[in-house]
Amino acid sequence: MKNVFSSQLIKLRRQRNFSQGALANKMFVSRQSISKWENGESEPSIDKLIDLSDVFNVDLNYLLIGKNKISKEIILKIDSLYKSFNKPVLKNINLKIHGNERIALLGSNGTGKSTLFKTLIGIEQPDKGKITYNFNKHKNLNVMPQQDNLINDLKVNEHINLSSAINKSYSKELTNNLLKKFNLFDNKNDYVSSLSGGQKRKLSLLISVIRPSKLLLLDEPTVGMDLDTIDFFWRYIDHIGGAVITITHDFNQIDKFFSRVILIKNGQISQDASVDTIHSHNQTIEQWYRIMNKE
Ligand SMILES: Nc1ncnc2c1ncn2[C@@H]1O[C@H](COP(=O)(O)OP(=O)(O)OP(=O)(O)O)[C@@H](O)[C@H]1O
């Protein structure tokens, strides 16, 4: 993937009429740092990239690869979706997902959340119904499944190189930055098989976000992860472009970073609400969930 960060930075800075010095003040860095970023001598740390995306009010995809700012169009439509195993699991699911949404998929164990993800990815086929993707599923759908699907016989850096080659990652610098933020940099030469459960989750997560996506599906991404990584991760997710659907019960993060919550009960969508609307009724998402998910 061509990294167009330098030219994007110059363009955005000029559009806002900031001098290099003025931008440096906003970013708490030296003017020389801005100059080095603009002429390609160095790349900012991931925290500074996120700060830049805040200053310019653009997402990381736009900053790093110049892809158009977030689209509000419908990118995914699900019509009358049914799926059974020994018993009915998904019953008449209808959904429209827009390109800029941050959606938390909630529900008790065994209600069909992962099955819905698997049918979206194509691992399971629906019995009935239609899924329409308004984007290229092979290029623009990123996934972190519930079970890690890492290759144990590879070293961490070999795995990342392989995934980057297949998926055309943003840039080597960004991947290295992410490795550092996920505290995996020192494990670069370790075999995947020797990583702890939490480290494997982090590697899986990292691999799911090293390329741009129109839709990112995450199944319980932060389970088993340390708090620092969790905080960083949600902040990063908040700044990438594209839509995100996450199965999570990390309620504090839903309050902070999400725009919509969908509650699945017995294989059906029982609630579909905007986070702002819930907050305007003085409820946290956790309070709302406890009330709505009662039998
Ligand atoms: N491949 C399968 N074969 C048979 N039954 C399955 C299969 N996959 C899922 N199920 C069943 O479908 C139901 C829904 O499972 P699913 O994993 O989608 O739930 P979930 O909401 O993601 O649960 P959890 O929160 O525990 O991950 C469960 O009863 C499960 O046993």
PDBQT file of the ligand as one rigid body, heavy atoms in Angstrom, charges set to zero:
ROOT
HETATM    1  N1  LIG A 301     -21.341 -25.235  13.943  1.00  0.00    +0.000 N 
HETATM    2  C1  LIG A 301     -22.352 -25.382  14.813  1.00  0.00    +0.000 A 
HETATM    3  N2  LIG A 301     -23.002 -26.556  14.912  1.00  0.00    +0.000 NA
HETATM    4  C2  LIG A 301     -24.053 -26.724  15.754  1.00  0.00    +0.000 A 
HETATM    5  N3  LIG A 301     -24.502 -25.749  16.564  1.00  0.00    +0.000 NA
HETATM    6  C3  LIG A 301     -23.881 -24.550  16.522  1.00  0.00    +0.000 A 
HETATM    7  C4  LIG A 301     -22.784 -24.308  15.639  1.00  0.00    +0.000 A 
HETATM    8  N4  LIG A 301     -22.378 -23.007  15.804  1.00  0.00    +0.000 NA
HETATM    9  C5  LIG A 301     -23.179 -22.470  16.743  1.00  0.00    +0.000 A 
HETATM   10  N5  LIG A 301     -24.091 -23.392  17.167  1.00  0.00    +0.000 N 
HETATM   11  C6  LIG A 301     -25.136 -23.157  18.161  1.00  0.00    +0.000 C 
HETATM   12  O1  LIG A 301     -25.802 -21.969  17.809  1.00  0.00    +0.000 OA
HETATM   13  C7  LIG A 301     -26.161 -21.239  18.987  1.00  0.00    +0.000 C 
HETATM   14  C8  LIG A 301     -25.597 -19.826  18.877  1.00  0.00    +0.000 C 
HETATM   15  O2  LIG A 301     -24.177 -19.890  18.954  1.00  0.00    +0.000 OA
HETATM   16  P1  LIG A 301     -23.274 -18.583  18.775  1.00  0.00    +0.000 P 
HETATM   17  O3  LIG A 301     -21.862 -19.016  18.913  1.00  0.00    +0.000 OA
HETATM   18  O4  LIG A 301     -23.671 -17.873  17.547  1.00  0.00    +0.000 OA
HETATM   19  O5  LIG A 301     -23.730 -17.715  20.048  1.00  0.00    +0.000 OA
HETATM   20  P2  LIG A 301     -23.078 -16.386  20.651  1.00  0.00    +0.000 P 
HETATM   21  O6  LIG A 301     -24.209 -15.442  20.859  1.00  0.00    +0.000 OA
HETATM   22  O7  LIG A 301     -21.957 -15.926  19.809  1.00  0.00    +0.000 OA
HETATM   23  O8  LIG A 301     -22.552 -16.962  22.038  1.00  0.00    +0.000 OA
HETATM   24  P3  LIG A 301     -21.293 -16.530  22.974  1.00  0.00    +0.000 P 
HETATM   25  O9  LIG A 301     -21.653 -15.205  23.584  1.00  0.00    +0.000 OA
HETATM   26  O10 LIG A 301     -21.270 -17.611  23.987  1.00  0.00    +0.000 OA
HETATM   27  O11 LIG A 301     -20.069 -16.507  22.114  1.00  0.00    +0.000 OA
HETATM   28  C9  LIG A 301     -25.616 -22.034  20.177  1.00  0.00    +0.000 C 
HETATM   29  O12 LIG A 301     -26.658 -22.803  20.705  1.00  0.00    +0.000 OA
HETATM   30  C10 LIG A 301     -24.567 -22.926  19.559  1.00  0.00    +0.000 C 
HETATM   31  O13 LIG A 301     -24.442 -24.126  20.258  1.00  0.00    +0.000 OA
ENDROOT
TORSDOF 0
